[in-house]
Amino acid sequence: MNQLNISQPAFRADFLNHADPFLNCFASSYAGIVTFMAVAKEGSFAKAGERLGVGRSSVSRSVQRLEKQLSTRLFLRTTRTTRLTREGERFFEHCNLGVAHIVGAVNDMLDLRHGPPRGLLRVSSGIGFGRNVVAPLLLKFSELYPDISVELLLDDKPVDFAGGQIDVAFRDGHLTDSRIVAKRLIPMQLIVCASRSYAERHGLPSSLGELGQHECINMRHSTGRVLEWEFMVDGRTQKFLPPSKLTFNDADLVREAVLGGRGIAQMPAHQIWDYARRRELVMTLKQHVSNERSYYICYLCREHLPIRVRVFIDFMTEQIRALDLNGLNRVNAVEAMTRIATMPA
C-alpha cells in the first residue's frame, strides 16, 4: 500500500491550500472583499472610501492586495471611470450571493432577538412542579404565542443546560451554581397533611413531638435518598425522618396514599392546593412551615436572550406568582375546616 509522505513540499502546499479553504482564504481577504464590494456598488474609489469611512488611498491599497492574492485584475480604472473587468463582474456575482446569505443570517438572528416570538423552546422542570404548575400553564402560553413550540422535559436530576440544549429550567431548594441565573418565583412550602377520614379517626399532630404517634408516609428521591421532613423551629430549619411503613419514589403515589387515609405526609404546597380547596385534605403544623427554600426559574445568561425565552420567563413568573397568592388563600380557607375535623364528636 502506498503511503503519503507529508514531508514533501508539494504535499504541504496542497494541504495549506485545500485543507480548510474558508480559513485560508476568507480570513485573509475579508477586508479586501468588503472594500471591493463597496467600490463595485459605488462605482468610485473615493465614494467607497466615504462609505467605509477610510481614505481613497486605503481603498486602493486594499483592492490591490486582493487583486494580488487572486492574481486577477478586478477593475479597469481611468481618470474618469472605474468599472469592473469581466473577471471582476464574475467575482462580484459570487461575492454578492455570499453577502446576501450573511445579511440574511444576521437579520435572522436579530429577528429572533427583537422580532415576533417564534421557534422551539426546551424547558426542564422537576417532576412534581412540572406536572402541577408548569404544564397546566402551557396551554395558555401557547394560545398567546402560537409560533413558539414548547418541549417540556420532567426530571428531578440536576439540569444540564448545554448538553440537553435547555433554554429554561424550573428548580427548587437552594441553588449554589453561580453560572446559572436563578429568578425566585415563590417559597417552597412543605406542608404536613392528611385526609379528612384519617383526621377524624386519629386526629392530627399539633406538635413535632407527636409525629411519632402517626402513620407517616415518606418519599424517596430519584437519587435514592429518602427525603427528610423539614420544619422551622425558633427561626432555624430542623430536619426529621419519621419511621414509615409506606415509602414511594413518586410524589403522586404519596398523595394518593394520603388521600386514601393511609397516613400523613409532608408534601409541597402545589401538590395539595386543589385537594385542600375541595376539602379532601386537611393541614397541620402550619406554625412550622419554612419559607427558606424557594422555586426558581433558571437560565444561563441574562444577555442576548432570544425573545421567545424572555416572553416565557415573564409569562411564567407572573402566572406562577399569582398561583402562589391563590394557594396561600386556600391554606387560610381550610384552617377553620382543619379545626372542625379534629374536634371530638
Order of alpha helices (4+ residues) and beta strands (2+ residues): alpha-alpha-alpha-alpha-beta-beta-alpha-beta-alpha-beta-beta-beta-beta-alpha-beta-beta-beta-beta-alpha-beta-alpha-beta-beta-alpha-alpha
